[in-house]
Amino acid sequence: MSDTLQQLADCARDQATRDGLVAQIEVARRQSSESAHRCADANAALAGELADVEKLESMSMTRILAGLRGRRDTDLDRERAEAEATRYAAASEEARRVMAQREVDSLEARISEYADLDDRRRELLVLREAEVAADPAAASAAARLTEVASAMGALEAELVQLAEAEAAAHQVYGALSAASKHLESAASWSTYDTFLGGGMLGDMAKYNQLDKAGELMRQADAALSHFATELADVDIDGVGGLQITEMNRTFDVWFDNIFSDLAVRERINQAKQRVAQVSSAVGSTASHLRLRREIAIESQDRLSAEREGLLTGSQPAGS
């Protein structure tokens, strides 16, 4: 392959990469905007919950009435628990907001690396036209070689994009698999606690497993957001039939307004079902990505053989 052809192939690869990054940043910006709004809502909710706690803690009519009814401690405990749950939610939303903005910033930096791409491609096409004009007898083969070079460059970029999407899928799946194990353990302790009077030991074991599962599910949630951007440049907007937006932000485990072991057990079971559902969807999408990669490799091999035939003269142009 001539130096100009190789540069055109590189240019086609870079163009496909840039186009993919542009598709990614549209998703990332949308997620960042949505995350910023959710963060503001969570902080507003937290302010309201803290105000409720303050009312019960201070000398106020609310405190007096609660005391007269003989349930001030119960009300205060409930409000404090709800405030802590809301604080947890606000912190999670802030972490998501920061991560979403970080993704946008990273993509913007990568896109800026291709600022001169269009000018470079135009210059290369002018050079290639001059090469073709210099040998009219080989014009047909030369034109096809230019097409093959561009197609191979685009395929090279596609294979990188597919590999990145597969890696993101494995990251999600790994976090979900680990979270599932801790949820299973939490469910066993919750059953013991609910029906067999597990007491303090059961509570400690259950919430220890929930803490671990919650952290892993937050990791999976962040990985899902990144997975959404990686799927954008390979033209996939859902995971196994589920839209990404339907799966994000479903893995936080805080038990607001839950004051019974039975309710906690039900929430754990719901989390288990959700993890299983999304794990299956991610696995299905990963299989689709592998199939796409195999097809791209076959196309790459076919084009490589055609290029060799054109260069050696063993394959006429257009055959």
N, C-alpha and C positions, 0 to 999 in steps of 0.2 A: 504494500500500500504506500502511495506517495505521501510525502510529508503533509501536503495540503489535505489529502483524503483523511489522514489520521487526525488532523486538527479539526476537520469537519465532523468526524465521528465524536471527538471529545466535546465539540461544541453542541452536538445533538444530545449527548449525555448530560451536559450541564443545563441545557434548556429543559430537558425532561425533569431534571432534579429541581430546577427553579420553579417550574410549573407545579410540581408536587408540593414544594414549600409554600407556595402561594395558596394552594388548596388547604394545606395544614393551618396556615395562620388565620384563615377565615373561621375555622372551627375554634382555634385557640382564642381568638378575640371574642367570639360569641360566649365561650365558656368563662372568660375573664370578666366580661360585662355582667353576666348572670351571677357569677360568684360575688362580685362587688355589691350587687343589690341584695343578695342573700345575707352577706356579711352585715350590711347596714340594718337589715330587718332583725337579725339575731342580736345585734348590739342594742337596738331599741327594745326588744323583748327583755333583754337582760336588765336594762335600766328599770323597766316596769317591775320585774320580779324583785330586784333589790329594794325598790321603793316599798313593795308589800312587806318585805322583811323588816325594813326600818319602821314601818307603821306599828308593827307588833312589838318591836323592841323598845320603842320610845314611849314616853308618857303621852298617850293619845286616847281619844274616845274609843278607837278600835281596840286598844289594849285593855281598857277598862271593861268594855262590853264582853270581850273574850274571857277576861278573868271572872266576871260575874257569872258567865255561863259555865264556868268551870272547865273550859277546854283551851285556854290560852296556850299551854305547852304543846298540845296536839296541833293547833293551828300554826304555831311558830315553827315546830318541827317540819310540818308539811311545806310551809313557805320557804324555809331554808333549803329543804331538799329540792324543791322546784327551782330555787335560785341557783343552786349548784348545777342542776341539770342544764339550765339555760346558759350558765357560764361555760359549761363544757361545750354546748352547741356553738356558742359564740366563738370560742377558741378554735373549734374545728373549722368553722366557716372562714375565720381569719387565715388559718393555715392554707385552706383551699384557695383563698383569694391571692395570697402571696405566691403559691405554686403556679396558679393560672397565669399571673402576670409574668412570672419568670419564664414560662413556656413561650409567651408572646415575645418577650425581649430576645430570647435565644433565636427564635425563628426570624425575627427582623434582622438580627445580626447576620444570620446565614444568607438571607435573601440579598442583603447589601453586597455580598461578595460577588454577585453576578451582575453588578450594575453596568458593566461594559459588554455584556454578552451579545446584545443585538448588533452593536457596532462591529464586534469581532466576527460575527457570522457573516455580515454583509461583505466585509473585507475578504474573507475566505472564499465566498462565492465568486467574487470578482477574479481572484487568483485562479480558481478552478475553471472558470470560463476561458481564461487565457490558455490554460493547459489543454483543454479540449480543442480549442480553436487551432492550436499548434499541430495537431495530428488529426485531420478530418477523417482519415480512414478508420480510426479507432473511436470515433465520436460516440457510436452506439454503446460500445462496451464501457467507455469512460462515463457516460451519463448514468448507466446502471450501477457502476461502481460507486458513484456519488450517492445514489439512493441507498445502496446497501450499507455504505459507511454511516449514513444518518440513522438508518434503522437499527444498526448494531449499537450505535451510541445510545439510542433511546432504550433499547433492551437492557443495556448495561445499567442504566439508571433505574429501570423498573426492578431489576433483580436486587439492587441495593435497597430500594424502597420496600419490597416484599420481605426481605430479610429483617429490616428494622421493625416492620409490623409484626412479624413472627416473634421476634425477641420481646416486643412489648406484650404480646399475648402470653408468652411463657412467664413473664414477670407477674402479670395479673393472676394467672393460674396457680403459680407457686404460692402467692400470698393467700389466695382463697383456700387452697388445699391445707395450708398450715392452720388457717383460721377455723376450718371445718373440724379439725382434730380437737381444738380447744373448746369449740362449741359443743361437740359430742361429750367431752368431759364435763363441761358446765351443765349440760342437760342431765347427765347421770347424777351429779351432786344436787341438782335442783329437784329431781324426783325424790331423792333420799330426804332432802330438806322439807319438801312439801308434804309427803305422805308418811314418812317414817320418823319425823321429828328430829332432823339432823342437828339442830341447835347451832351453837357458835362455830363448831368445827365445820359443819356443812356449809354455813354461810361463808366462812373464810375461804374454803376450797372453791366454792362456786364462784365467788366474785374474783378470786385470783385468776381462774380460768377465763372469766368474762373480760377482765382487764387485758389479758394476753390476746384473746380473740378480737377485742375491740381495736387494739393497736394494729393487728394484722389486717383487719377489715378496712381501717383507715388507709393503710398502705395500698390495699387492693383498690380502694376508691380513687386514690391519686393515680395509680397505675392505669385505671380505666380511662381517666381523663386524658392521659398521655396516649393511650391506645387509640382514643378517638381521633387525635390529630394524626397519628401514624396511618390510620385507615383512610383518612381523607385523600392522601396522595396516591392511593391505589384504588380510589373510587368505590369505597365501601363505606356506607354511612350507618350500618347497623351491625350487631353481633349476633349471629345465629338467629336472625329474625327479630331480635330486640333492638330498638333504637338505643344508642348510647345514653341519651338523656333519660331514658327510662331506668337505667341501671345506676347512674351516678347518684351519690348522696343517699344511698339506701343502707349503708353498712354501719352507721354510727349506733352505738349501743349505750343509750342513757335512759334511765328508767324514770322519767318525769311522770308524776301522778300515779306511780305504782307503789302501793303499800301492802301488797300481799305476796306471799311466795308463789301462789298459783299464777298471779299475773306475770311475775318475772319468768316463770317457767314457760308461759305462753309466748312471751317476747323472744325467749331463746329459741323456741321451736320455729317461730317465724323467721328469725335470722338464719337458722339452719336451712330452711327451705329456699330462702333467697340466695344463699351462697351456692347451693346445689344447682339452682336454676341458671345463675350467671356462669358458673363453672362449665356447665354443659354448653351454654351459648358460646363462650370463649373457645372451648375445645372445637366446636363445629366451625367457627370462623378460622381457627388456626389450620384446620384441615383444608379449608377452601384456599387459604393463602399458600399452603404447600403445593396444592394442585396448580395454582396460578404460576408458581415458581417453576414447576416441572415443565409447563407449557412454554414459558419464556425461555428456558434452557434449550428446549427442542428447537424453537425458532432461531435462537442464537446459533446453534450448531448448523442448521440448514443454511442460514445466511453466510456463515463462515465457509461452508463448502462451496456455495455459489461464488463468493468472492475469489476463492482460490482458483475455481474453474475459469473465471473471467481473466484473472491475472496470467494464468498459464496458457490460455487459449483453448483449453479442453472443453469449455462450455460457452457456446455463442450467446451473445446478449439477447435477452428476451425469451430464452428457452425455458 
